[in-house]
Amino acid sequence: MSRYPKVAFIGAGSTIFMKNIVGDLLQRDALRGTRVALMDIDPRRLAESEALARKLVSTLGVPSVVSGHSDRREALDGADFVVVAFQIGGYDPCTLTDFEIPKKFGLRQTIADTLGVGGIMRGLRTVPHLWSVCETMLEVCPEAVLLQYVNPMAINTWAISARFPEIRQVGLCHSVQGTAEELSRDLGIPLPRIHYSCAGINHMAFYLRLEEVMEDGSRRDLYPELRDGYSEGRFPKPPTVNPRCPNRVRYEVMKRLGYFVTESSEHFAEYVPWFIKRDRPDMIERLGIPLDEYPMRCIEQMESWKAQADELLHGDLIEIGKSHEYASGIMHSIWTGKPSVINGNVPNNGLITSLPEACAVEVPCLVDRNGIQPTHVGALPPQLSALMRTNINVQELTVSALLSENRDHIYHAAMMDPHTAAELDLDQIQNLVDELITAHGDWLPRWAQR
């Protein structure tokens, strides 16, 4: 083992995300000399990211070496860790297509990147490219750990493990730690005093245990306070970042199912058949469900990221903070052997016994020199398992379509989607999928095209 690792970043044109991940890892002493290989298909964005990464190195005064690559194999060659953060098809045309065509059928969405017809289409576009990354990894860096930050996370993780079980992979999201921060703010309790156990599937994991650690070491169950606060109108507190997303859906789900879900209200609203109803605008308004949120968010984020990147690129030195992403901690633990715990997306090899084998689950994982080691959770409360299985059905059929190249399973996946099935009949679903496939064209694998 060399003194420092090599990290390949595939999709490095996500400049601000790259800055956060690379900035995190270069602030760790054991990783300060990491060789960073940035790869993207967009030459301009790659050049910006490479320049920004070099400024990170200069600002921190570390011996890291940064290189930019348009060739994926070259970037991956000899890598110890591979971070993937691309969006196949981008905002325009593919995200717009995933929103505008369903709206013609009366099917409204909020985010459309994880489940529903939008998530299915994104999975069909994305998985073949992830498989290509895995193929190259087996040729040039077979022992590397794949840190996958791409949606639809559960579909991607499942598809990778099914086709390339030898790849050491974990799907990473920030919903668990991000929601813990939100609950800390609502409850008025410092985050370090909040301890939890969380498990499920990506974007539908639940806090099975949520406690405050008191000064004497005793623990206090926080669920009674959350329930009382919601019933009394004290929670959720007004959002600090996006006023369009007041976070009421998750509290309503907790009221009904007894547990708090990790993913945001705007995400969760489209995973179930209960909240986005064309004949219930009153409920949509009362719960603050932001329809068409993702396209608006994309425009705002692209403008914000461009402004941030331009500002960062103009100065000689840049301000570097620390993000709450897991990536650098995982690399540090594997490289040094110092253990850490994350919540990661991995194949369900007996981890959650009430969910199907081989599906992708999000569970606590111990990370050390032995790699990413998921922990056994056992059976979830039955109402939570039942809810997750409605989403797993869609994920399984999408993965089956990809593995078997059976176009019929695309329609089957859309038919089983809870929100789509609640709003459209079978003929409408068939016609909607046909239009989406035609509109996406070559962004989809050839077998899926008409």
C-alpha positions in Angstrom: 0.0 0.0 0.0 1.3 3.4 -1.0 1.4 6.2 1.6 -1.7 7.9 0.1 -4.6 6.6 -1.9 -5.8 7.4 -5.4 -9.4 8.6 -5.7 -11.1 8.7 -9.1 -14.1 11.1 -9.3 -16.4 10.2 -12.2 -18.8 13.0 -12.9 -16.4 15.7 -11.6 -18.3 18.3 -13.6 -20.5 18.5 -10.5 -18.1 21.2 -9.3 -19.4 22.2 -5.9 -20.2 18.6 -4.9 -16.6 17.7 -6.0 -15.3 20.6 -3.9 -17.1 19.3 -0.8 -15.9 15.7 -1.2 -12.3 16.6 -2.1 -12.1 19.3 0.5 -13.3 16.9 3.2 -10.7 14.2 2.3 -7.7 16.6 2.0 -8.4 18.0 5.5 -7.7 14.5 7.0 -4.0 14.0 7.8 -3.9 10.4 6.5 -5.4 11.5 3.1 -3.8 14.9 2.6 -1.6 13.6 -0.2 -4.4 11.8 -2.0 -4.0 11.6 -5.8 -7.2 13.0 -7.2 -8.2 12.0 -10.7 -11.2 14.0 -12.0 -13.1 12.7 -15.0 -16.1 14.3 -16.9 -17.4 14.3 -20.5 -17.8 18.1 -20.5 -14.4 19.8 -21.1 -15.4 23.2 -19.7 -16.9 21.8 -16.5 -13.9 19.4 -16.1 -11.5 22.3 -16.5 -13.4 24.3 -13.9 -13.4 21.4 -11.4 -9.7 20.7 -12.0 -8.8 24.4 -11.4 -10.9 24.5 -8.2 -9.4 21.2 -6.9 -5.9 22.7 -7.4 -7.0 25.7 -5.4 -8.1 23.4 -2.6 -4.6 21.9 -2.6 -3.0 25.3 -2.6 -5.2 26.7 0.1 -4.6 23.7 2.4 -0.9 23.4 1.6 -1.1 19.6 1.1 1.0 17.4 -1.2 -2.1 16.2 -3.1 -1.8 15.7 -6.9 -4.8 16.6 -9.1 -5.3 15.5 -12.7 -8.1 15.9 -15.2 -9.3 13.2 -17.6 -11.8 12.9 -20.4 -11.0 9.2 -20.6 -12.7 7.1 -17.9 -10.2 4.2 -18.0 -7.3 6.6 -17.5 -8.9 8.2 -14.5 -9.8 4.8 -12.9 -6.4 3.1 -13.5 -5.0 2.1 -10.2 -7.7 3.8 -8.1 -8.3 2.8 -4.5 -11.6 4.6 -4.3 -14.1 5.6 -7.0 -16.7 8.3 -6.4 -19.5 8.4 -9.0 -21.7 11.5 -9.2 -23.1 11.9 -12.7 -26.6 12.6 -14.0 -27.3 10.9 -17.3 -29.3 13.1 -19.5 -29.1 16.1 -17.2 -31.8 18.7 -16.5 -32.3 19.4 -20.2 -33.6 17.3 -21.9 -34.2 14.3 -19.6 -35.4 15.8 -16.3 -37.7 18.1 -18.2 -39.1 15.2 -20.2 -39.7 13.2 -17.0 -41.9 16.0 -15.7 -43.6 17.5 -18.7 -44.9 14.3 -20.3 -46.5 12.9 -17.1 -48.2 16.3 -16.6 -50.0 15.8 -19.9 -51.6 12.8 -18.4 -52.5 14.6 -15.1 -49.7 12.9 -13.2 -47.8 15.5 -11.1 -44.5 14.8 -9.4 -42.2 16.6 -7.0 -38.7 15.3 -7.5 -39.0 12.3 -9.9 -35.5 10.9 -9.4 -36.1 7.9 -7.2 -39.4 6.2 -7.8 -42.4 6.7 -10.1 -42.2 7.0 -13.8 -39.4 9.6 -13.4 -37.3 7.3 -11.2 -37.9 4.4 -13.6 -36.7 6.4 -16.6 -33.7 7.7 -14.7 -32.8 4.2 -13.7 -33.0 2.9 -17.3 -30.7 5.8 -18.4 -28.3 5.5 -15.5 -27.6 1.8 -14.8 -25.9 0.9 -18.1 -23.4 3.7 -17.5 -22.8 2.5 -13.9 -22.3 -1.0 -15.3 -19.7 0.4 -17.7 -17.8 2.0 -14.8 -17.9 -1.4 -13.0 -16.5 -3.2 -16.1 -13.6 -0.8 -16.3 -13.0 -1.1 -12.6 -12.6 -4.8 -12.8 -10.0 -4.3 -15.5 -7.9 -1.5 -14.0 -8.8 -1.3 -10.2 -10.6 -4.4 -9.2 -10.0 -3.9 -5.4 -11.3 -0.3 -5.4 -14.3 0.7 -3.3 -17.1 2.3 -5.3 -18.8 5.2 -3.5 -22.0 5.7 -5.5 -23.9 9.0 -5.1 -26.3 8.6 -8.0 -30.1 8.4 -8.0 -32.2 6.3 -8.2 -29.9 5.0 -5.4 -31.8 1.7 -4.6 -32.2 0.7 -8.2 -28.6 1.5 -9.0 -27.3 -0.4 -5.9 -29.5 -3.4 -6.7 -28.5 -3.5 -10.4 -24.7 -3.2 -9.6 -24.8 -6.1 -7.1 -26.9 -8.3 -9.5 -24.5 -7.8 -12.4 -21.2 -7.2 -10.7 -21.3 -8.8 -7.2 -17.6 -8.7 -6.9 -17.5 -4.9 -6.9 -17.0 -3.5 -3.4 -19.8 -0.9 -3.4 -21.9 1.3 -1.2 -24.7 3.7 -2.2 -24.4 7.0 -0.2 -27.1 9.5 0.6 -27.2 12.3 3.1 -30.9 11.9 4.2 -30.2 10.1 7.5 -27.7 12.6 8.8 -29.5 15.5 7.2 -32.8 14.6 8.8 -31.1 14.2 12.2 -30.0 17.8 11.9 -33.5 18.9 11.1 -35.0 17.1 14.1 -32.3 18.6 16.3 -33.4 22.0 15.1 -37.1 21.2 15.6 -36.6 19.8 19.1 -34.0 22.4 20.2 -31.6 19.7 21.2 -27.9 19.8 20.2 -27.2 17.2 17.5 -24.4 15.4 19.5 -27.0 14.6 22.2 -29.3 12.8 19.7 -28.7 9.1 19.2 -30.6 7.0 16.8 -30.9 3.7 15.0 -32.2 3.9 11.4 -32.9 1.3 8.7 -35.0 0.6 5.7 -34.5 1.4 2.0 -33.0 4.5 0.5 -35.3 7.5 0.9 -37.6 5.3 3.0 -35.6 4.5 6.0 -37.1 5.1 9.5 -35.7 6.1 12.8 -36.4 2.9 14.8 -35.0 4.5 17.9 -34.6 8.2 18.5 -33.2 9.3 21.9 -31.6 12.2 23.7 -28.5 11.2 25.8 -28.8 13.1 29.1 -25.9 14.4 31.1 -26.0 11.4 33.5 -25.8 9.0 30.6 -29.5 8.0 30.7 -31.5 8.2 27.5 -34.9 9.8 26.8 -37.2 8.6 24.1 -37.9 11.7 21.8 -40.9 10.3 20.0 -43.4 11.5 22.6 -42.1 15.0 22.2 -42.2 14.8 18.4 -45.8 13.6 18.5 -46.9 16.2 21.0 -45.1 19.0 19.1 -46.9 18.1 15.9 -50.3 17.7 17.4 -49.9 21.1 19.1 -48.7 22.8 15.9 -45.1 23.5 17.2 -43.5 21.2 14.7 -42.3 21.3 12.0 -40.6 24.6 12.4 -40.5 26.9 9.3 -37.9 25.8 6.8 -34.6 27.7 6.9 -33.5 26.9 3.3 -36.5 26.3 1.0 -39.8 28.0 1.9 -41.6 25.9 -0.7 -41.0 22.7 1.4 -42.5 23.0 4.9 -41.9 19.4 5.8 -45.4 18.5 7.0 -45.8 15.2 5.1 -43.2 13.4 7.2 -44.9 14.4 10.5 -48.2 13.2 9.1 -46.6 9.9 8.3 -45.2 9.6 11.8 -48.6 10.3 13.2 -50.1 7.4 11.2 -47.2 4.9 11.2 -45.5 5.7 14.5 -42.0 6.4 13.1 -40.2 9.3 11.4 -38.9 8.8 7.9 -35.5 10.0 6.7 -36.3 11.5 3.4 -37.8 14.9 2.9 -41.5 15.6 2.7 -41.3 16.6 -1.0 -39.5 13.4 -1.9 -41.7 11.1 0.3 -45.0 12.6 -1.0 -44.5 10.9 -4.4 -43.6 7.5 -3.1 -47.0 6.8 -1.7 -50.6 7.0 -3.0 -52.0 9.3 -0.3 -50.8 12.9 -0.8 -50.6 14.1 -4.4 -54.3 13.9 -5.6 -55.5 15.9 -8.5 -58.9 16.3 -6.9 -57.4 17.4 -3.5 -55.7 20.7 -4.1 -56.7 21.6 -0.5 -54.6 18.8 0.9 -51.7 19.6 -1.3 -51.8 23.2 -0.1 -52.3 22.3 3.6 -49.4 19.9 3.6 -47.2 22.2 1.5 -46.4 19.7 -1.2 -44.2 21.5 -3.8 -45.3 20.1 -7.1 -42.7 20.3 -9.9 -40.1 21.1 -7.2 -37.1 19.4 -8.9 -37.1 21.5 -12.1 -37.3 24.7 -10.1 -34.5 23.4 -7.8 -32.3 22.4 -10.7 -32.5 25.9 -12.2 -31.8 27.5 -8.8 -28.9 25.2 -8.0 -27.3 25.5 -11.5 -27.4 29.3 -11.1 -26.1 29.1 -7.5 -23.4 26.6 -8.3 -22.2 28.6 -11.2 -22.0 31.7 -9.1 -20.2 29.8 -6.4 -17.8 28.3 -8.8 -17.1 31.6 -10.5 -16.4 33.3 -7.2 -14.2 30.4 -6.0 -12.2 30.4 -9.2 -11.4 34.1 -9.1 -9.4 34.1 -5.8 -6.0 32.6 -5.0 -7.2 30.9 -1.9 -10.7 29.6 -1.0 -12.7 29.1 2.2 -13.0 25.4 2.9 -15.5 24.0 5.3 -16.6 20.4 6.2 -19.6 18.8 4.7 -21.8 16.0 6.3 -21.1 13.6 3.4 -19.8 10.2 4.4 -17.2 9.8 1.6 -14.1 11.1 3.3 -14.9 9.2 6.5 -15.2 6.0 4.6 -12.0 6.5 2.8 -10.2 7.4 6.0 -11.5 4.3 7.9 -10.6 1.9 5.1 -7.2 3.4 4.6 -6.2 3.8 8.2 -8.3 1.1 9.9 -9.8 3.6 12.3 -13.4 2.6 12.6 -16.5 4.7 11.8 -20.2 4.1 11.4 -22.3 5.2 8.4 -25.7 4.5 7.0 -25.1 2.9 3.6 -27.1 1.3 0.8 -26.0 -2.3 0.3 -27.5 -5.6 -0.9 -29.9 -7.2 1.6 -28.1 -10.4 2.4 -30.2 -11.2 5.4 -29.8 -7.8 6.9 -33.5 -6.8 7.1 -35.3 -10.1 7.4 -38.8 -8.6 6.6 -37.7 -7.4 3.2 -36.8 -9.4 0.1 -33.3 -10.9 -0.2 -31.0 -9.1 -2.6 -33.0 -5.8 -2.7 -31.0 -2.7 -1.7 -31.4 -1.7 1.9 -30.0 1.2 3.9 -28.6 0.1 7.2 -25.9 1.1 9.7 -22.5 -0.1 8.5 -19.2 -0.4 10.4 -16.3 0.8 8.2 -12.6 -0.1 8.9 -9.7 -1.7 7.1 -11.9 -4.7 6.3 -14.2 -2.4 4.2 -17.9 -1.7 4.6 -19.6 -4.2 6.9 -23.4 -3.9 7.1 -25.0 -4.7 10.4 -27.9 -7.1 10.9 -31.2 -5.3 11.7 -33.7 -8.2 11.7 -37.4 -7.6 11.1 -38.8 -4.1 10.9 -42.2 -3.1 12.3 -44.7 -4.7 9.9 -46.4 -1.5 8.8 -42.9 -0.1 7.7 -42.0 -3.3 5.9 -45.3 -3.3 4.1 -44.8 0.3 2.9 -41.3 -0.4 1.7 -42.3 -3.4 -0.3 -44.6 -1.2 -2.4 -41.5 0.7 -3.5 -39.3 -2.4 -3.7 -41.8 -3.9 -6.3 -41.1 -1.0 -8.6 -37.3 -1.2 -8.0 -37.3 -5.0 -8.7 -39.2 -4.7 -11.9 -36.9 -1.9 -13.2 -33.8 -3.9 -12.3 -35.4 -7.0 -14.0 -36.0 -5.0 -17.1 -32.4 -4.0 -17.2 -31.0 -7.4 -16.5 -33.3 -9.3 -18.9 -33.7 -6.5 -21.5 -37.4 -7.2 -21.3 -39.2 -4.0 -22.3 -42.5 -5.3 -20.8 -41.1 -4.9 -17.3 -40.8 -1.2 -17.8 -44.6 -1.1 -18.1 -45.0 -3.5 -15.2 -42.8 -1.2 -13.0 -44.9 1.8 -13.8 -48.1 -0.2 -13.2 -46.9 -1.1 -9.7 -45.8 2.4 -8.7 -48.1 3.6 -5.9 -48.5 7.2 -7.0 -48.9 6.4 -10.7 -51.4 3.7 -10.1 -53.4 5.9 -7.8 -53.8 8.6 -10.5 -53.9 6.7 -13.9 -55.6 3.7 -15.3 -53.8 0.9 -17.2 -54.3 2.4 -20.7 -53.0 5.8 -19.5 -49.9 4.1 -17.9 -49.2 2.2 -21.1 -49.5 5.4 -23.2 -47.4 7.4 -20.8 -44.6 5.0 -20.8 -44.7 4.8 -24.6 -44.4 8.6 -24.8 -41.6 8.7 -22.3 -39.6 6.0 -24.1 -40.1 7.8 -27.5 -39.1 11.2 -26.0 -35.9 9.9 -24.3 -34.8 8.1 -27.5 -31.1 7.3 -27.4 -30.7 8.3 -23.8 -32.2 4.8 -23.1 -30.6 1.5 -23.9 -31.4 0.3 -27.4 -33.5 -2.6 -26.3 -35.9 -0.3 -24.5 -36.4 2.0 -27.5 -39.4 1.6 -29.8 
